[in-house]
């Protein structure tokens, strides 16, 4: 029982730090936006499996939770995954 509570505590802690890291990213984007006005954020890499899809989804969810307008576009023409991860057709 004690091990289960410790494991849950570690999971909650990891989830908290994960969520806070995206809030930190959004905060930095807001600071940059004050100097340079932009409307598009592009997440890209040449290597498969680095977390572009998950980063895009988590960033969009964080921005949405802060009442920002978000349009998430999956630009991967060969293997689009965002619709699958969000449970959409």
PDB file of N, CA, C and O in Angstrom:
ATOM      1  N   UNK A   1       0.821  -1.191   0.000  1.00  0.00           N
ATOM      2  CA  UNK A   1       0.000   0.000   0.000  1.00  0.00           C
ATOM      3  C   UNK A   1       0.868   1.258   0.000  1.00  0.00           C
ATOM      4  O   UNK A   1       0.600   2.220  -0.720  1.00  0.00           O
ATOM      5  N   UNK A   2       1.912   1.224   0.826  1.00  0.00           N
ATOM      6  CA  UNK A   2       2.800   2.378   0.919  1.00  0.00           C
ATOM      7  C   UNK A   2       3.530   2.609  -0.408  1.00  0.00           C
ATOM      8  O   UNK A   2       3.735   3.749  -0.825  1.00  0.00           O
ATOM      9  N   UNK A   3       3.920   1.503  -1.070  1.00  0.00           N
ATOM     10  CA  UNK A   3       4.604   1.610  -2.359  1.00  0.00           C
ATOM     11  C   UNK A   3       3.677   2.213  -3.416  1.00  0.00           C
ATOM     12  O   UNK A   3       4.107   3.007  -4.252  1.00  0.00           O
ATOM     13  N   UNK A   4       2.398   1.825  -3.368  1.00  0.00           N
ATOM     14  CA  UNK A   4       1.424   2.371  -4.317  1.00  0.00           C
ATOM     15  C   UNK A   4       1.253   3.870  -4.135  1.00  0.00           C
ATOM     16  O   UNK A   4       1.183   4.614  -5.113  1.00  0.00           O
ATOM     17  N   UNK A   5       1.185   4.315  -2.881  1.00  0.00           N
ATOM     18  CA  UNK A   5       1.056   5.749  -2.596  1.00  0.00           C
ATOM     19  C   UNK A   5       2.291   6.509  -3.056  1.00  0.00           C
ATOM     20  O   UNK A   5       2.183   7.604  -3.608  1.00  0.00           O
ATOM     21  N   UNK A   6       3.473   5.924  -2.826  1.00  0.00           N
ATOM     22  CA  UNK A   6       4.709   6.560  -3.254  1.00  0.00           C
ATOM     23  C   UNK A   6       4.757   6.656  -4.773  1.00  0.00           C
ATOM     24  O   UNK A   6       5.162   7.682  -5.320  1.00  0.00           O
ATOM     25  N   UNK A   7       4.344   5.585  -5.459  1.00  0.00           N
ATOM     26  CA  UNK A   7       4.329   5.577  -6.920  1.00  0.00           C
ATOM     27  C   UNK A   7       3.353   6.628  -7.459  1.00  0.00           C
ATOM     28  O   UNK A   7       3.677   7.346  -8.405  1.00  0.00           O
ATOM     29  N   UNK A   8       2.160   6.720  -6.862  1.00  0.00           N
ATOM     30  CA  UNK A   8       1.175   7.725  -7.277  1.00  0.00           C
ATOM     31  C   UNK A   8       1.715   9.127  -7.042  1.00  0.00           C
ATOM     32  O   UNK A   8       1.501  10.026  -7.856  1.00  0.00           O
ATOM     33  N   UNK A   9       2.413   9.311  -5.931  1.00  0.00           N
ATOM     34  CA  UNK A   9       2.992  10.609  -5.622  1.00  0.00           C
ATOM     35  C   UNK A   9       4.022  10.996  -6.680  1.00  0.00           C
ATOM     36  O   UNK A   9       4.078  12.152  -7.101  1.00  0.00           O
ATOM     37  N   UNK A  10       4.833  10.036  -7.108  1.00  0.00           N
ATOM     38  CA  UNK A  10       5.848  10.298  -8.135  1.00  0.00           C
ATOM     39  C   UNK A  10       5.188  10.611  -9.476  1.00  0.00           C
ATOM     40  O   UNK A  10       5.658  11.480 -10.211  1.00  0.00           O
ATOM     41  N   UNK A  11       4.104   9.909  -9.799  1.00  0.00           N
ATOM     42  CA  UNK A  11       3.386  10.161 -11.053  1.00  0.00           C
ATOM     43  C   UNK A  11       2.777  11.557 -11.030  1.00  0.00           C
ATOM     44  O   UNK A  11       2.885  12.299 -12.007  1.00  0.00           O
ATOM     45  N   UNK A  12       2.135  11.921  -9.917  1.00  0.00           N
ATOM     46  CA  UNK A  12       1.541  13.251  -9.793  1.00  0.00           C
ATOM     47  C   UNK A  12       2.603  14.339  -9.876  1.00  0.00           C
ATOM     48  O   UNK A  12       2.375  15.382 -10.488  1.00  0.00           O
ATOM     49  N   UNK A  13       3.755  14.105  -9.269  1.00  0.00           N
ATOM     50  CA  UNK A  13       4.848  15.069  -9.304  1.00  0.00           C
ATOM     51  C   UNK A  13       5.356  15.240 -10.737  1.00  0.00           C
ATOM     52  O   UNK A  13       5.590  16.362 -11.187  1.00  0.00           O
ATOM     53  N   UNK A  14       5.524  14.131 -11.448  1.00  0.00           N
ATOM     54  CA  UNK A  14       5.994  14.188 -12.837  1.00  0.00           C
ATOM     55  C   UNK A  14       4.972  14.910 -13.713  1.00  0.00           C
ATOM     56  O   UNK A  14       5.346  15.711 -14.570  1.00  0.00           O
ATOM     57  N   UNK A  15       3.686  14.631 -13.502  1.00  0.00           N
ATOM     58  CA  UNK A  15       2.630  15.300 -14.267  1.00  0.00           C
ATOM     59  C   UNK A  15       2.640  16.798 -13.988  1.00  0.00           C
ATOM     60  O   UNK A  15       2.495  17.605 -14.906  1.00  0.00           O
ATOM     61  N   UNK A  16       2.813  17.172 -12.718  1.00  0.00           N
ATOM     62  CA  UNK A  16       2.858  18.582 -12.342  1.00  0.00           C
ATOM     63  C   UNK A  16       4.019  19.284 -13.038  1.00  0.00           C
ATOM     64  O   UNK A  16       3.832  20.361 -13.603  1.00  0.00           O
ATOM     65  N   UNK A  17       5.211  18.695 -13.008  1.00  0.00           N
ATOM     66  CA  UNK A  17       6.375  19.315 -13.639  1.00  0.00           C
ATOM     67  C   UNK A  17       6.208  19.389 -15.151  1.00  0.00           C
ATOM     68  O   UNK A  17       6.641  20.354 -15.781  1.00  0.00           O
ATOM     69  N   UNK A  18       5.583  18.374 -15.731  1.00  0.00           N
ATOM     70  CA  UNK A  18       5.327  18.368 -17.170  1.00  0.00           C
ATOM     71  C   UNK A  18       4.411  19.533 -17.545  1.00  0.00           C
ATOM     72  O   UNK A  18       4.690  20.286 -18.478  1.00  0.00           O
ATOM     73  N   UNK A  19       3.319  19.664 -16.802  1.00  0.00           N
ATOM     74  CA  UNK A  19       2.353  20.737 -17.074  1.00  0.00           C
ATOM     75  C   UNK A  19       2.976  22.108 -16.831  1.00  0.00           C
ATOM     76  O   UNK A  19       2.746  23.037 -17.605  1.00  0.00           O
ATOM     77  N   UNK A  20       3.749  22.241 -15.782  1.00  0.00           N
ATOM     78  CA  UNK A  20       4.385  23.518 -15.471  1.00  0.00           C
ATOM     79  C   UNK A  20       5.433  23.901 -16.507  1.00  0.00           C
ATOM     80  O   UNK A  20       5.636  25.087 -16.767  1.00  0.00           O
ATOM     81  N   UNK A  21       6.098  22.923 -17.099  1.00  0.00           N
ATOM     82  CA  UNK A  21       7.097  23.233 -18.120  1.00  0.00           C
ATOM     83  C   UNK A  21       6.438  23.865 -19.343  1.00  0.00           C
ATOM     84  O   UNK A  21       7.019  24.748 -19.975  1.00  0.00           O
ATOM     85  N   UNK A  22       5.220  23.415 -19.682  1.00  0.00           N
ATOM     86  CA  UNK A  22       4.505  24.024 -20.803  1.00  0.00           C
ATOM     87  C   UNK A  22       3.996  25.411 -20.447  1.00  0.00           C
ATOM     88  O   UNK A  22       3.965  26.298 -21.300  1.00  0.00           O
ATOM     89  N   UNK A  23       3.603  25.604 -19.212  1.00  0.00           N
ATOM     90  CA  UNK A  23       3.201  26.956 -18.793  1.00  0.00           C
ATOM     91  C   UNK A  23       4.396  27.899 -18.836  1.00  0.00           C
ATOM     92  O   UNK A  23       4.257  29.066 -19.199  1.00  0.00           O
ATOM     93  N   UNK A  24       5.559  27.399 -18.470  1.00  0.00           N
ATOM     94  CA  UNK A  24       6.785  28.184 -18.542  1.00  0.00           C
ATOM     95  C   UNK A  24       7.096  28.543 -19.997  1.00  0.00           C
ATOM     96  O   UNK A  24       7.478  29.675 -20.292  1.00  0.00           O
ATOM     97  N   UNK A  25       6.932  27.581 -20.900  1.00  0.00           N
ATOM     98  CA  UNK A  25       7.141  27.826 -22.329  1.00  0.00           C
ATOM     99  C   UNK A  25       6.177  28.888 -22.849  1.00  0.00           C
ATOM    100  O   UNK A  25       6.585  29.797 -23.572  1.00  0.00           O
ATOM    101  N   UNK A  26       4.910  28.777 -22.486  1.00  0.00           N
ATOM    102  CA  UNK A  26       3.909  29.757 -22.919  1.00  0.00           C
ATOM    103  C   UNK A  26       4.235  31.131 -22.366  1.00  0.00           C
ATOM    104  O   UNK A  26       4.085  32.135 -23.062  1.00  0.00           O
ATOM    105  N   UNK A  27       4.679  31.183 -21.124  1.00  0.00           N
ATOM    106  CA  UNK A  27       5.056  32.463 -20.525  1.00  0.00           C
ATOM    107  C   UNK A  27       6.207  33.103 -21.298  1.00  0.00           C
ATOM    108  O   UNK A  27       6.192  34.307 -21.553  1.00  0.00           O
ATOM    109  N   UNK A  28       7.199  32.304 -21.668  1.00  0.00           N
ATOM    110  CA  UNK A  28       8.320  32.829 -22.457  1.00  0.00           C
ATOM    111  C   UNK A  28       7.864  33.284 -23.842  1.00  0.00           C
ATOM    112  O   UNK A  28       8.343  34.296 -24.353  1.00  0.00           O
ATOM    113  N   UNK A  29       6.945  32.543 -24.446  1.00  0.00           N
ATOM    114  CA  UNK A  29       6.415  32.963 -25.750  1.00  0.00           C
ATOM    115  C   UNK A  29       5.680  34.294 -25.640  1.00  0.00           C
ATOM    116  O   UNK A  29       5.775  35.135 -26.533  1.00  0.00           O
ATOM    117  N   UNK A  30       4.948  34.483 -24.545  1.00  0.00           N
ATOM    118  CA  UNK A  30       4.245  35.753 -24.328  1.00  0.00           C
ATOM    119  C   UNK A  30       5.239  36.901 -24.184  1.00  0.00           C
ATOM    120  O   UNK A  30       5.003  37.992 -24.703  1.00  0.00           O
ATOM    121  N   UNK A  31       6.344  36.664 -23.485  1.00  0.00           N
ATOM    122  CA  UNK A  31       7.362  37.713 -23.336  1.00  0.00           C
ATOM    123  C   UNK A  31       8.003  38.064 -24.678  1.00  0.00           C
ATOM    124  O   UNK A  31       8.255  39.235 -24.962  1.00  0.00           O
ATOM    125  N   UNK A  32       8.263  37.060 -25.491  1.00  0.00           N
ATOM    126  CA  UNK A  32       8.836  37.300 -26.819  1.00  0.00           C
ATOM    127  C   UNK A  32       7.836  38.040 -27.693  1.00  0.00           C
ATOM    128  O   UNK A  32       8.204  38.916 -28.475  1.00  0.00           O
ATOM    129  N   UNK A  33       6.559  37.676 -27.548  1.00  0.00           N
ATOM    130  CA  UNK A  33       5.511  38.294 -28.373  1.00  0.00           C
ATOM    131  C   UNK A  33       5.385  39.795 -28.105  1.00  0.00           C
ATOM    132  O   UNK A  33       4.981  40.551 -28.989  1.00  0.00           O
ATOM    133  N   UNK A  34       5.728  40.226 -26.892  1.00  0.00           N
ATOM    134  CA  UNK A  34       5.699  41.653 -26.578  1.00  0.00           C
ATOM    135  C   UNK A  34       6.704  42.422 -27.436  1.00  0.00           C
ATOM    136  O   UNK A  34       6.460  43.571 -27.803  1.00  0.00           O
ATOM    137  N   UNK A  35       7.825  41.789 -27.753  1.00  0.00           N
ATOM    138  CA  UNK A  35       8.857  42.444 -28.573  1.00  0.00           C
ATOM    139  C   UNK A  35       8.635  42.236 -30.058  1.00  0.00           C
ATOM    140  O   UNK A  35       8.832  43.155 -30.854  1.00  0.00           O
ATOM    141  N   UNK A  36       8.230  41.041 -30.434  1.00  0.00           N
ATOM    142  CA  UNK A  36       7.999  40.705 -31.836  1.00  0.00           C
ATOM    143  C   UNK A  36       6.618  40.090 -31.948  1.00  0.00           C
ATOM    144  O   UNK A  36       6.370  39.023 -31.387  1.00  0.00           O
ATOM    145  N   UNK A  37       5.734  40.731 -32.650  1.00  0.00           N
ATOM    146  CA  UNK A  37       4.377  40.230 -32.778  1.00  0.00           C
ATOM    147  C   UNK A  37       4.343  39.058 -33.760  1.00  0.00           C
ATOM    148  O   UNK A  37       4.746  39.201 -34.914  1.00  0.00           O
ATOM    149  N   UNK A  38       3.870  37.919 -33.310  1.00  0.00           N
ATOM    150  CA  UNK A  38       3.749  36.742 -34.176  1.00  0.00           C
ATOM    151  C   UNK A  38       2.446  36.025 -33.874  1.00  0.00           C
ATOM    152  O   UNK A  38       1.877  36.171 -32.793  1.00  0.00           O
ATOM    153  N   UNK A  39       1.985  35.255 -34.836  1.00  0.00           N
ATOM    154  CA  UNK A  39       0.732  34.519 -34.680  1.00  0.00           C
ATOM    155  C   UNK A  39       0.903  33.028 -34.927  1.00  0.00           C
ATOM    156  O   UNK A  39      -0.024  32.255 -34.683  1.00  0.00           O
ATOM    157  N   UNK A  40       2.052  32.616 -35.399  1.00  0.00           N
ATOM    158  CA  UNK A  40       2.270  31.216 -35.765  1.00  0.00           C
ATOM    159  C   UNK A  40       3.455  30.661 -34.979  1.00  0.00           C
ATOM    160  O   UNK A  40       4.501  31.299 -34.858  1.00  0.00           O
ATOM    161  N   UNK A  41       3.260  29.457 -34.448  1.00  0.00           N
ATOM    162  CA  UNK A  41       4.339  28.722 -33.794  1.00  0.00           C
ATOM    163  C   UNK A  41       4.503  27.418 -34.560  1.00  0.00           C
ATOM    164  O   UNK A  41       3.538  26.675 -34.742  1.00  0.00           O
ATOM    165  N   UNK A  42       5.713  27.141 -35.004  1.00  0.00           N
ATOM    166  CA  UNK A  42       5.987  25.948 -35.791  1.00  0.00           C
ATOM    167  C   UNK A  42       6.916  25.034 -34.999  1.00  0.00           C
ATOM    168  O   UNK A  42       7.994  25.455 -34.580  1.00  0.00           O
ATOM    169  N   UNK A  43       6.506  23.793 -34.795  1.00  0.00           N
ATOM    170  CA  UNK A  43       7.328  22.794 -34.107  1.00  0.00           C
ATOM    171  C   UNK A  43       7.824  21.838 -35.186  1.00  0.00           C
ATOM    172  O   UNK A  43       7.027  21.195 -35.868  1.00  0.00           O
ATOM    173  N   UNK A  44       9.142  21.750 -35.337  1.00  0.00           N
ATOM    174  CA  UNK A  44       9.682  20.942 -36.426  1.00  0.00           C
ATOM    175  C   UNK A  44      10.982  20.255 -36.025  1.00  0.00           C
ATOM    176  O   UNK A  44      11.661  20.675 -35.088  1.00  0.00           O
ATOM    177  N   UNK A  45      11.308  19.211 -36.737  1.00  0.00           N
ATOM    178  CA  UNK A  45      12.560  18.487 -36.573  1.00  0.00           C
ATOM    179  C   UNK A  45      12.737  17.588 -37.787  1.00  0.00           C
ATOM    180  O   UNK A  45      11.766  17.249 -38.465  1.00  0.00           O
ATOM    181  N   UNK A  46      13.955  17.210 -38.053  1.00  0.00           N
ATOM    182  CA  UNK A  46      14.217  16.309 -39.173  1.00  0.00           C
ATOM    183  C   UNK A  46      14.214  14.848 -38.736  1.00  0.00           C
ATOM    184  O   UNK A  46      14.216  13.945 -39.573  1.00  0.00           O
ATOM    185  N   UNK A  47      14.209  14.619 -37.437  1.00  0.00           N
ATOM    186  CA  UNK A  47      14.302  13.261 -36.908  1.00  0.00           C
ATOM    187  C   UNK A  47      12.944  12.795 -36.393  1.00  0.00           C
ATOM    188  O   UNK A  47      12.260  13.522 -35.674  1.00  0.00           O
ATOM    189  N   UNK A  48      12.564  11.583 -36.767  1.00  0.00           N
ATOM    190  CA  UNK A  48      11.303  10.998 -36.324  1.00  0.00           C
ATOM    191  C   UNK A  48      11.418  10.569 -34.859  1.00  0.00           C
ATOM    192  O   UNK A  48      12.469  10.101 -34.420  1.00  0.00           O
ATOM    193  N   UNK A  49      10.332  10.731 -34.115  1.00  0.00           N
ATOM    194  CA  UNK A  49      10.281  10.229 -32.746  1.00  0.00           C
ATOM    195  C   UNK A  49      10.822  11.160 -31.682  1.00  0.00           C
ATOM    196  O   UNK A  49      11.067  10.719 -30.559  1.00  0.00           O
ATOM    197  N   UNK A  50      11.015  12.419 -31.988  1.00  0.00           N
ATOM    198  CA  UNK A  50      11.551  13.356 -30.992  1.00  0.00           C
ATOM    199  C   UNK A  50      10.473  14.020 -30.141  1.00  0.00           C
ATOM    200  O   UNK A  50      10.799  14.731 -29.190  1.00  0.00           O
ATOM    201  N   UNK A  51       9.206  13.808 -30.456  1.00  0.00           N
ATOM    202  CA  UNK A  51       8.148  14.347 -29.625  1.00  0.00           C
ATOM    203  C   UNK A  51       7.477  15.586 -30.178  1.00  0.00           C
ATOM    204  O   UNK A  51       6.877  16.355 -29.428  1.00  0.00           O
ATOM    205  N   UNK A  52       7.571  15.787 -31.475  1.00  0.00           N
ATOM    206  CA  UNK A  52       6.952  16.973 -32.093  1.00  0.00           C
ATOM    207  C   UNK A  52       5.439  16.952 -31.942  1.00  0.00           C
ATOM    208  O   UNK A  52       4.830  17.972 -31.619  1.00  0.00           O
ATOM    209  N   UNK A  53       4.838  15.804 -32.172  1.00  0.00           N
ATOM    210  CA  UNK A  53       3.381  15.683 -32.083  1.00  0.00           C
ATOM    211  C   UNK A  53       2.914  15.922 -30.660  1.00  0.00           C
ATOM    212  O   UNK A  53       1.987  16.701 -30.434  1.00  0.00           O
ATOM    213  N   UNK A  54       3.542  15.263 -29.698  1.00  0.00           N
ATOM    214  CA  UNK A  54       3.135  15.426 -28.303  1.00  0.00           C
ATOM    215  C   UNK A  54       3.378  16.849 -27.813  1.00  0.00           C
ATOM    216  O   UNK A  54       2.563  17.402 -27.075  1.00  0.00           O
ATOM    217  N   UNK A  55       4.492  17.439 -28.221  1.00  0.00           N
ATOM    218  CA  UNK A  55       4.781  18.823 -27.841  1.00  0.00           C
ATOM    219  C   UNK A  55       3.737  19.761 -28.420  1.00  0.00           C
ATOM    220  O   UNK A  55       3.270  20.671 -27.734  1.00  0.00           O
ATOM    221  N   UNK A  56       3.369  19.551 -29.674  1.00  0.00           N
ATOM    222  CA  UNK A  56       2.356  20.387 -30.314  1.00  0.00           C
ATOM    223  C   UNK A  56       1.012  20.277 -29.605  1.00  0.00           C
ATOM    224  O   UNK A  56       0.344  21.283 -29.366  1.00  0.00           O
ATOM    225  N   UNK A  57       0.623  19.058 -29.271  1.00  0.00           N
ATOM    226  CA  UNK A  57      -0.652  18.837 -28.584  1.00  0.00           C
ATOM    227  C   UNK A  57      -0.634  19.476 -27.196  1.00  0.00           C
ATOM    228  O   UNK A  57      -1.575  20.173 -26.818  1.00  0.00           O
ATOM    229  N   UNK A  58       0.429  19.239 -26.444  1.00  0.00           N
ATOM    230  CA  UNK A  58       0.504  19.781 -25.083  1.00  0.00           C
ATOM    231  C   UNK A  58       0.575  21.304 -25.086  1.00  0.00           C
ATOM    232  O   UNK A  58      -0.020  21.952 -24.225  1.00  0.00           O
ATOM    233  N   UNK A  59       1.291  21.876 -26.040  1.00  0.00           N
ATOM    234  CA  UNK A  59       1.358  23.329 -26.141  1.00  0.00           C
ATOM    235  C   UNK A  59      -0.006  23.906 -26.510  1.00  0.00           C
ATOM    236  O   UNK A  59      -0.416  24.928 -25.960  1.00  0.00           O
ATOM    237  N   UNK A  60      -0.707  23.261 -27.433  1.00  0.00           N
ATOM    238  CA  UNK A  60      -2.036  23.728 -27.823  1.00  0.00           C
ATOM    239  C   UNK A  60      -3.011  23.633 -26.649  1.00  0.00           C
ATOM    240  O   UNK A  60      -3.816  24.541 -26.443  1.00  0.00           O
ATOM    241  N   UNK A  61      -2.948  22.551 -25.882  1.00  0.00           N
ATOM    242  CA  UNK A  61      -3.821  22.402 -24.714  1.00  0.00           C
ATOM    243  C   UNK A  61      -3.512  23.461 -23.659  1.00  0.00           C
ATOM    244  O   UNK A  61      -4.424  24.006 -23.039  1.00  0.00           O
ATOM    245  N   UNK A  62      -2.239  23.751 -23.458  1.00  0.00           N
ATOM    246  CA  UNK A  62      -1.859  24.769 -22.480  1.00  0.00           C
ATOM    247  C   UNK A  62      -2.345  26.137 -22.908  1.00  0.00           C
ATOM    248  O   UNK A  62      -2.895  26.883 -22.098  1.00  0.00           O
ATOM    249  N   UNK A  63      -2.148  26.475 -24.178  1.00  0.00           N
ATOM    250  CA  UNK A  63      -2.626  27.768 -24.679  1.00  0.00           C
ATOM    251  C   UNK A  63      -4.144  27.862 -24.573  1.00  0.00           C
ATOM    252  O   UNK A  63      -4.680  28.910 -24.211  1.00  0.00           O
ATOM    253  N   UNK A  64      -4.835  26.773 -24.887  1.00  0.00           N
ATOM    254  CA  UNK A  64      -6.290  26.750 -24.797  1.00  0.00           C
ATOM    255  C   UNK A  64      -6.758  26.935 -23.353  1.00  0.00           C
ATOM    256  O   UNK A  64      -7.745  27.628 -23.107  1.00  0.00           O
ATOM    257  N   UNK A  65      -6.064  26.327 -22.407  1.00  0.00           N
ATOM    258  CA  UNK A  65      -6.448  26.469 -21.000  1.00  0.00           C
ATOM    259  C   UNK A  65      -6.263  27.900 -20.503  1.00  0.00           C
ATOM    260  O   UNK A  65      -6.857  28.297 -19.501  1.00  0.00           O
ATOM    261  N   UNK A  66      -5.434  28.674 -21.211  1.00  0.00           N
ATOM    262  CA  UNK A  66      -5.221  30.082 -20.866  1.00  0.00           C
ATOM    263  C   UNK A  66      -6.099  31.000 -21.716  1.00  0.00           C
ATOM    264  O   UNK A  66      -5.828  32.195 -21.831  1.00  0.00           O
ATOM    265  N   UNK A  67      -7.149  30.435 -22.309  1.00  0.00           N
ATOM    266  CA  UNK A  67      -8.128  31.167 -23.127  1.00  0.00           C
ATOM    267  C   UNK A  67      -7.517  31.833 -24.361  1.00  0.00           C
ATOM    268  O   UNK A  67      -7.946  32.912 -24.770  1.00  0.00           O
ATOM    269  N   UNK A  68      -6.518  31.184 -24.944  1.00  0.00           N
ATOM    270  CA  UNK A  68      -5.930  31.653 -26.203  1.00  0.00           C
ATOM    271  C   UNK A  68      -6.597  30.901 -27.348  1.00  0.00           C
ATOM    272  O   UNK A  68      -6.971  29.737 -27.204  1.00  0.00           O
ATOM    273  N   UNK A  69      -6.742  31.568 -28.476  1.00  0.00           N
ATOM    274  CA  UNK A  69      -7.278  30.901 -29.657  1.00  0.00           C
ATOM    275  C   UNK A  69      -6.176  30.030 -30.263  1.00  0.00           C
ATOM    276  O   UNK A  69      -5.048  30.480 -30.461  1.00  0.00           O
ATOM    277  N   UNK A  70      -6.528  28.774 -30.552  1.00  0.00           N
ATOM    278  CA  UNK A  70      -5.535  27.817 -31.044  1.00  0.00           C
ATOM    279  C   UNK A  70      -6.090  27.077 -32.244  1.00  0.00           C
ATOM    280  O   UNK A  70      -7.229  26.612 -32.224  1.00  0.00           O
ATOM    281  N   UNK A  71      -5.283  26.968 -33.290  1.00  0.00           N
ATOM    282  CA  UNK A  71      -5.591  26.096 -34.414  1.00  0.00           C
ATOM    283  C   UNK A  71      -4.392  25.171 -34.566  1.00  0.00           C
ATOM    284  O   UNK A  71      -3.291  25.613 -34.894  1.00  0.00           O
ATOM    285  N   UNK A  72      -4.615  23.900 -34.328  1.00  0.00           N
ATOM    286  CA  UNK A  72      -3.554  22.908 -34.393  1.00  0.00           C
ATOM    287  C   UNK A  72      -3.624  22.205 -35.736  1.00  0.00           C
ATOM    288  O   UNK A  72      -4.621  21.558 -36.056  1.00  0.00           O
ATOM    289  N   UNK A  73      -2.563  22.332 -36.520  1.00  0.00           N
ATOM    290  CA  UNK A  73      -2.517  21.740 -37.858  1.00  0.00           C
ATOM    291  C   UNK A  73      -1.401  20.704 -37.894  1.00  0.00           C
ATOM    292  O   UNK A  73      -0.254  20.999 -37.559  1.00  0.00           O
ATOM    293  N   UNK A  74      -1.749  19.488 -38.305  1.00  0.00           N
ATOM    294  CA  UNK A  74      -0.756  18.432 -38.465  1.00  0.00           C
ATOM    295  C   UNK A  74      -0.185  18.542 -39.874  1.00  0.00           C
ATOM    296  O   UNK A  74      -0.867  18.239 -40.853  1.00  0.00           O
ATOM    297  N   UNK A  75       1.046  18.968 -39.971  1.00  0.00           N
ATOM    298  CA  UNK A  75       1.679  19.154 -41.271  1.00  0.00           C
ATOM    299  C   UNK A  75       2.450  17.942 -41.751  1.00  0.00           C
ATOM    300  O   UNK A  75       3.129  18.008 -42.775  1.00  0.00           O
ATOM    301  N   UNK A  76       2.358  16.839 -41.032  1.00  0.00           N
ATOM    302  CA  UNK A  76       3.049  15.622 -41.449  1.00  0.00           C
ATOM    303  C   UNK A  76       2.215  14.947 -42.528  1.00  0.00           C
ATOM    304  O   UNK A  76       1.197  14.322 -42.234  1.00  0.00           O
ATOM    305  N   UNK A  77       2.646  15.075 -43.767  1.00  0.00           N
ATOM    306  CA  UNK A  77       1.877  14.544 -44.887  1.00  0.00           C
ATOM    307  C   UNK A  77       1.994  13.030 -45.024  1.00  0.00           C
ATOM    308  O   UNK A  77       1.098  12.390 -45.575  1.00  0.00           O
ATOM    309  N   UNK A  78       3.079  12.454 -44.532  1.00  0.00           N
ATOM    310  CA  UNK A  78       3.279  11.014 -44.675  1.00  0.00           C
ATOM    311  C   UNK A  78       2.628  10.203 -43.560  1.00  0.00           C
ATOM    312  O   UNK A  78       1.963   9.201 -43.823  1.00  0.00           O
ATOM    313  N   UNK A  79       2.820  10.637 -42.314  1.00  0.00           N
ATOM    314  CA  UNK A  79       2.279   9.890 -41.171  1.00  0.00           C
ATOM    315  C   UNK A  79       1.627  10.847 -40.173  1.00  0.00           C
ATOM    316  O   UNK A  79       2.175  11.068 -39.093  1.00  0.00           O
ATOM    317  N   UNK A  80       0.479  11.413 -40.508  1.00  0.00           N
ATOM    318  CA  UNK A  80      -0.190  12.310 -39.551  1.00  0.00           C
ATOM    319  C   UNK A  80      -0.674  11.527 -38.327  1.00  0.00           C
ATOM    320  O   UNK A  80      -1.188  10.416 -38.454  1.00  0.00           O
ATOM    321  N   UNK A  81      -0.502  12.120 -37.138  1.00  0.00           N
ATOM    322  CA  UNK A  81      -0.839  11.411 -35.900  1.00  0.00           C
ATOM    323  C   UNK A  81      -1.716  12.216 -34.957  1.00  0.00           C
ATOM    324  O   UNK A  81      -2.325  11.641 -34.055  1.00  0.00           O
ATOM    325  N   UNK A  82      -1.798  13.503 -35.134  1.00  0.00           N
ATOM    326  CA  UNK A  82      -2.505  14.331 -34.155  1.00  0.00           C
ATOM    327  C   UNK A  82      -3.954  13.893 -34.005  1.00  0.00           C
ATOM    328  O   UNK A  82      -4.460  13.819 -32.886  1.00  0.00           O
ATOM    329  N   UNK A  83      -4.628  13.601 -35.110  1.00  0.00           N
ATOM    330  CA  UNK A  83      -6.037  13.179 -35.031  1.00  0.00           C
ATOM    331  C   UNK A  83      -6.186  11.881 -34.243  1.00  0.00           C
ATOM    332  O   UNK A  83      -7.175  11.695 -33.533  1.00  0.00           O
ATOM    333  N   UNK A  84      -5.212  10.988 -34.363  1.00  0.00           N
ATOM    334  CA  UNK A  84      -5.265   9.721 -33.631  1.00  0.00           C
ATOM    335  C   UNK A  84      -5.083   9.954 -32.138  1.00  0.00           C
ATOM    336  O   UNK A  84      -5.798   9.375 -31.319  1.00  0.00           O
ATOM    337  N   UNK A  85      -4.132  10.798 -31.791  1.00  0.00           N
ATOM    338  CA  UNK A  85      -3.853  11.078 -30.376  1.00  0.00           C
ATOM    339  C   UNK A  85      -4.998  11.800 -29.697  1.00  0.00           C
ATOM    340  O   UNK A  85      -5.208  11.648 -28.494  1.00  0.00           O
ATOM    341  N   UNK A  86      -5.747  12.595 -30.472  1.00  0.00           N
ATOM    342  CA  UNK A  86      -6.872  13.327 -29.907  1.00  0.00           C
ATOM    343  C   UNK A  86      -8.180  12.550 -30.042  1.00  0.00           C
ATOM    344  O   UNK A  86      -9.230  13.019 -29.603  1.00  0.00           O
ATOM    345  N   UNK A  87      -8.120  11.368 -30.645  1.00  0.00           N
ATOM    346  CA  UNK A  87      -9.300  10.523 -30.786  1.00  0.00           C
ATOM    347  C   UNK A  87     -10.288  11.041 -31.819  1.00  0.00           C
ATOM    348  O   UNK A  87     -11.499  10.894 -31.648  1.00  0.00           O
ATOM    349  N   UNK A  88      -9.782  11.649 -32.894  1.00  0.00           N
ATOM    350  CA  UNK A  88     -10.625  12.198 -33.959  1.00  0.00           C
ATOM    351  C   UNK A  88     -10.482  11.351 -35.217  1.00  0.00           C
ATOM    352  O   UNK A  88      -9.503  10.624 -35.385  1.00  0.00           O
ATOM    353  N   UNK A  89     -11.481  11.458 -36.102  1.00  0.00           N
ATOM    354  CA  UNK A  89     -11.402  10.758 -37.395  1.00  0.00           C
ATOM    355  C   UNK A  89     -10.579  11.558 -38.380  1.00  0.00           C
ATOM    356  O   UNK A  89     -10.398  11.133 -39.521  1.00  0.00           O
TER     357      UNK A  89
END
